[in-house]
Amino acid sequence: MPGATAKRDALRYLPDGVYCRRSEAMGITGYVVYLPDGTPIVSAGNAQQAWLKAEAWGQRHLAPSEPTRS
């Protein structure tokens, strides 16, 4: 169901193996979404925002006219 979770929505447009990790730098915690090869694609202050940004990134850079998964 679209809108159920940001992660589920994002994974429709991203390749298998994409993951999100918490990251800390200079006392600031954030979340980074990585492609399966370890390339970071987006970062945000919380996991939900990171997945929302990742969905937009996937739509711009990877998506065909239809989502890859439902």
Rosetta silent file (secondary structure, phi, psi, omega in degrees, C-alpha in Angstrom):
SEQUENCE: MPGATAKRDALRYLPDGVYCRRSEAMGITGYVVYLPDGTPIVSAGNAQQAWLKAEAWGQRHLAPSEPTRS
SCORE:     score description
SCORE:     0.000 S_00000001
   1 L     0.000  119.874  178.183    0.000    0.000    0.000 S_00000001
   2 L   -57.368  139.010  179.101    1.598    3.326   -1.038 S_00000001
   3 L    87.251   -2.449 -178.391    2.308    5.572    1.917 S_00000001
   4 L   -65.025  -51.064  174.409    2.479    2.708    4.431 S_00000001
   5 L  -144.265  150.074  179.214    6.133    3.337    5.257 S_00000001
   6 H   -63.115  -39.051 -179.706    8.784    5.563    3.748 S_00000001
   7 H   -63.777  -48.539 -179.044   11.181    2.614    3.466 S_00000001
   8 H   -59.559  -43.229  179.293    8.699    0.393    1.634 S_00000001
   9 H   -62.865  -42.936 -178.877    7.866    3.201   -0.788 S_00000001
  10 H   -64.454  -40.673 -176.662   11.562    3.924   -1.433 S_00000001
  11 H   -64.321  -17.510  176.438   12.430    0.283   -2.052 S_00000001
  12 L   -66.099  -25.726 -174.649   10.014    0.251   -4.986 S_00000001
  13 L  -111.140    1.130 -174.557   12.456    2.512   -6.887 S_00000001
  14 L  -119.256  156.175 -179.669   15.803    1.250   -5.596 S_00000001
  15 L   -70.397  159.234  175.321   17.844   -1.899   -6.299 S_00000001
  16 L   -58.584  142.411  177.184   17.864   -4.887   -3.947 S_00000001
  17 L    96.357   -1.236  176.643   20.389   -4.531   -1.150 S_00000001
  18 L   -67.482  141.458 -178.236   19.932   -0.823   -0.435 S_00000001
  19 E  -143.719  161.428 -179.289   20.327   -0.097    3.268 S_00000001
  20 E  -121.054  134.414  179.235   20.156    2.737    5.809 S_00000001
  21 E  -131.128  145.777  173.253   22.668    3.247    8.616 S_00000001
  22 E   -75.676  140.379 -178.316   22.900    5.679   11.485 S_00000001
  23 E  -133.448  143.500  177.182   25.964    7.895   11.230 S_00000001
  24 E  -126.572  136.225  176.448   27.573   10.256   13.716 S_00000001
  25 E  -148.385  128.733  178.325   29.949   13.111   12.972 S_00000001
  26 L    51.947   39.522  176.951   31.014   15.941   15.277 S_00000001
  27 L    78.870    5.648 -179.988   28.343   14.974   17.800 S_00000001
  28 E  -109.792  128.724  178.434   25.501   15.065   15.266 S_00000001
  29 E   -97.346  136.364  176.574   23.546   11.898   14.496 S_00000001
  30 E  -146.063 -178.806 -179.638   22.043   11.372   11.064 S_00000001
  31 E  -127.821  137.921 -178.274   21.010    8.581    8.730 S_00000001
  32 E  -124.366  134.236  174.978   22.561    7.681    5.387 S_00000001
  33 E  -100.677  131.680 -176.573   21.059    5.458    2.688 S_00000001
  34 E  -117.372  146.210  169.177   23.597    3.419    0.707 S_00000001
  35 L   -73.123  164.775 -178.337   23.449    1.532   -2.570 S_00000001
  36 L   -56.395  -28.422 -179.886   24.420   -2.162   -2.380 S_00000001
  37 L   -82.381    1.694  178.317   28.006   -1.316   -3.428 S_00000001
  38 L    94.187    2.299  178.635   28.368    1.024   -0.420 S_00000001
  39 L   -76.301  122.543  176.952   27.906    4.294   -2.303 S_00000001
  40 E   -72.834  138.895 -179.406   26.000    6.801   -0.153 S_00000001
  41 E  -114.398  -35.230  179.180   23.093    8.424   -2.003 S_00000001
  42 E  -149.314  159.493  173.291   21.268   10.578    0.569 S_00000001
  43 E  -140.788  156.212 -179.200   21.445   11.629    4.209 S_00000001
  44 E  -159.994  172.910 -177.161   18.949   13.133    6.621 S_00000001
  45 L   -75.586  -23.167  175.631   18.313   13.788   10.299 S_00000001
  46 L  -142.347  165.168 -174.149   16.101   10.737   10.810 S_00000001
  47 H   -62.643  -40.438 -179.160   15.527    7.422    9.066 S_00000001
  48 H   -61.508  -44.936  178.494   12.102    8.339    7.690 S_00000001
  49 H   -63.721  -37.984  179.184   13.455   11.480    6.036 S_00000001
  50 H   -62.857  -43.673  179.245   16.398    9.525    4.644 S_00000001
  51 H   -67.331  -35.939  176.908   14.083    6.963    3.031 S_00000001
  52 H   -63.092  -42.871  177.318   11.877    9.746    1.607 S_00000001
  53 H   -65.725  -38.062  179.837   14.945   11.364    0.049 S_00000001
  54 H   -64.744  -38.331  176.997   16.113    7.967   -1.227 S_00000001
  55 H   -61.153  -46.346  178.819   12.767    7.415   -2.938 S_00000001
  56 H   -62.687  -40.643  178.049   13.081   10.764   -4.715 S_00000001
  57 H   -61.107  -46.640  179.730   16.694    9.956   -5.651 S_00000001
  58 H   -61.436  -39.563  179.164   15.637    6.594   -7.074 S_00000001
  59 H   -65.093  -38.145 -179.513   12.854    8.171   -9.099 S_00000001
  60 H   -74.955  -41.160 -169.130   15.284   10.705  -10.590 S_00000001
  61 H  -103.156  -24.966 -171.150   18.264    8.428  -11.213 S_00000001
  62 L  -124.955  -23.252 -167.503   17.094    4.843  -11.544 S_00000001
  63 L   -73.924  131.616  165.198   13.371    4.571  -12.139 S_00000001
  64 L   -74.425 -169.123 -178.555   11.866    3.427  -15.396 S_00000001
  65 L   -67.057  -21.269  179.512    8.365    4.692  -16.083 S_00000001
  66 L  -123.116  149.202  176.304    6.973    2.108  -13.616 S_00000001
  67 L   -58.975  152.467 -178.672    8.273    1.058  -10.186 S_00000001
  68 L   -78.073  -26.392 -179.038   10.448   -2.072  -10.158 S_00000001
  69 L  -135.856  159.424  176.254    8.537   -3.704   -7.291 S_00000001
  70 L  -118.367    0.000    0.000    5.084   -3.430   -5.809 S_00000001
